[in-house]
Amino acid sequence: MNLGPGLLIAAPRSGSGKTTVVLGLQRALARRGLNVRGVKCGPDYIDPAFHAAATSAPSFNLDSFAMSRPLLGSIASQAAGDADLVLAEGSMGLFDGIRQEIGHTGASADIAALFGWPVILVLDVSGHAQSAAAVALGCARFDPRIHVAGVVLNKVASERHRRLVEDGMARIGLPVLGALTRNTDLALPERHLGLVQAGETEELDARLERLADAVEGAVDLDRLVALARPTQVDSDDEVIPLAPPGQRIALASDQAFSFVYPHVLAGWRKAGAEIATFSPLADEPPPSDCDVCWLPGGYPELHAGRIAEARRFLGGLRSFAGSRPIHGECGGYMVLGQSLEDGDGHVHPMAGLLPVETSYAKRRMHLGYRIAHLLRGGIMGPAGQCLVGHEFHYASVTQSDMSGDAAFARITDAEGQDLGIAGHRNGPVTGSFFHTIATR
């Protein structure tokens, strides 16, 4: 079946300006009265929140490796069902993914091919001119499943530079839909895991308006919208990506705990679960009328001192663990541990519910998909349950007790390489560094 039209905004490499262009397009078209929906390819918590701010509508993730075809179709149907336009943002380079069979690599191109969305390339043309066309031509011919419909030039130095680049594009017959000049004022603030979160970005709405003004003045919006094609899905059946861990879920939610996939929360609600949020940074304990507590990832390393002093939160967490399950992902896992060392080398006591100590001062990047099999049953599923997710963090484990039944899961990477055991379990309390995207 065909649903609302869509486009994938992608680039040959990271750092080309995709997010800037996407947010500018989303806000510019939304303020024209279009019902615009955002989508992010791959495992990313931060960009969908910016999409939601730009469009005033939820944005979801689509991941060709971690998600089944029925789940992908279900999420795409939610996004495109009543949309005038879906604007999907690629991740990394258009074809960048893992070594798997075509269609299951996690690359943005898989998503464009699956749903029939034409690709608009964002090309950073700084440092070259006609040669940019060779890069665009390579992208257009590399994968016969997709259709590159046009390009938006970014970081154009001058009108002469633009004419030279357009000369190359004319030689390969690829339309130039617009050109943005170099403008550092349009850049969004960043930190170690990407952009500063939407909820923390100062004057976000004003920034989005400036992006929209710049894009509207530089891009032929009518021509771009006309290139969109209907979203092709086999079925719009609803699929629950991850079973709710309980009927009423206490969800930590503030600037330190914010990395929750929108599709996971939507799935929990569709399955009948209720979600009650609370703020550890405001020293709030998990609501006592909940039957499970979920501590998502985020940036607890930036707020470790405040968390250590949040006595009502930590005391409430320990009391909750006396009778009900708690699960922590990444940052939430660190807070459930014994201590957390911040970037300045100061060690702060945490909840003490799991036998692990972590450090952000001893930084090492951990990045990649994870396939986990639970060693024992619990709120995440029965023993042997397969969870597909990813890790992206810089924290390190400095002390860990894996004796007895303390390990949470056995994990591999996306190619099946055994990475050993991961996470911890202590009675009803569990946690690990990987973020779950879906069950398998």
ZIGI-V787272 format. One record per backbone hydrogen bond with DSSP energy under -0.5 kcal/mol. CO is the residue of the C=O (numbers start at 1). NH is the residue of the N-H. Records with the same first field share a line. If there is no record, write none. Layout:
CO = NH + NH
//
This chain:
1 = 233
3 = 231
4 = 231
5 = 86
6 = 118 + 229
7 = 9 + 88
8 = 10 + 120
9 = 90
10 = 122
11 = 94
13 = 16
17 = 21
18 = 22
19 = 23
20 = 24
21 = 25
22 = 26
23 = 27
24 = 28
25 = 29
26 = 30
27 = 31
29 = 32 + 34
30 = 33
34 = 36
35 = 84 + 85
37 = 87
38 = 60
39 = 89
40 = 62
42 = 44
45 = 49
46 = 49 + 50
47 = 51
48 = 52
49 = 53
50 = 54
51 = 55
52 = 56 + 57
60 = 40
62 = 42
63 = 67
68 = 72
69 = 73
70 = 74
71 = 75
72 = 76
73 = 77
74 = 78
75 = 79
76 = 80
77 = 81
80 = 4 + 83
85 = 37 + 87
86 = 7 + 88
87 = 39
88 = 9 + 90
89 = 41
93 = 96
94 = 109
98 = 100
101 = 104
105 = 98
107 = 110 + 111
108 = 111 + 112
109 = 113
110 = 114
111 = 115
112 = 116 + 117
115 = 232
116 = 118
118 = 8
119 = 121 + 149 + 150
120 = 10
121 = 123 + 152
122 = 124
123 = 125 + 154
125 = 128
129 = 132
130 = 133 + 134
131 = 134 + 135
132 = 136
133 = 137
134 = 138
135 = 139
136 = 140
137 = 141
138 = 142
139 = 143
143 = 146
147 = 119 + 149
150 = 121
151 = 177 + 178
152 = 123
153 = 180
154 = 125
156 = 182
158 = 162
159 = 163
160 = 164
161 = 165
162 = 166
163 = 167
164 = 168
165 = 169
166 = 170
167 = 171
168 = 172
169 = 172 + 173 + 174
170 = 173
173 = 175
175 = 151 + 177
177 = 220
178 = 153
180 = 156
183 = 186
184 = 187
189 = 196
191 = 194
194 = 191
197 = 200 + 201
198 = 201
201 = 204
203 = 207
204 = 208
205 = 209
206 = 210
207 = 211
208 = 212
209 = 213
210 = 214
211 = 215
212 = 216
213 = 217
214 = 218
215 = 218 + 219
218 = 179
219 = 221
220 = 224
221 = 225
222 = 226
223 = 227
224 = 227
225 = 228
229 = 6
230 = 232
231 = 3 + 233
239 = 241
241 = 439
247 = 249 + 274
248 = 250 + 291 + 292
249 = 251 + 276
250 = 252 + 294
251 = 278
254 = 257
256 = 299
257 = 254
258 = 260
259 = 297
261 = 264 + 265
262 = 266
263 = 267
264 = 268
265 = 269
266 = 270
267 = 271
268 = 273
269 = 272
274 = 249
275 = 277
276 = 251
278 = 253 + 280
279 = 282 + 284
280 = 283
287 = 290
291 = 325
292 = 250
293 = 327
294 = 252 + 296
295 = 329
297 = 258 + 259
299 = 302
300 = 303
303 = 307
304 = 308
305 = 309
306 = 310
307 = 310
309 = 311
310 = 314
311 = 315
312 = 316
313 = 317
314 = 318
315 = 319
316 = 320
317 = 321
318 = 322
319 = 322
320 = 323 + 324
325 = 293
326 = 430
327 = 295
328 = 432
329 = 332
330 = 334
331 = 335
332 = 336
333 = 337
334 = 337
335 = 351
336 = 353 + 354
337 = 352
338 = 350
339 = 358
340 = 342 + 348
341 = 360 + 361
342 = 345
346 = 342 + 348
348 = 340
354 = 356
355 = 401
356 = 338 + 339
357 = 398 + 399
358 = 341
359 = 396
361 = 363
366 = 393
368 = 391
370 = 372 + 389
371 = 412
372 = 387
373 = 410
374 = 384
378 = 381
381 = 378
382 = 385
385 = 374 + 387
386 = 440
387 = 372
388 = 437 + 438
389 = 370
390 = 435
391 = 368
393 = 366
394 = 364
396 = 359 + 398
399 = 357
400 = 402
403 = 406
406 = 425
408 = 375 + 376
409 = 422
410 = 373
411 = 419 + 420
412 = 371
413 = 416
417 = 413
420 = 411
422 = 408 + 409
423 = 408
424 = 431
426 = 429
428 = 326
429 = 426
430 = 328
431 = 424
432 = 330
434 = 436
435 = 390
438 = 388
//
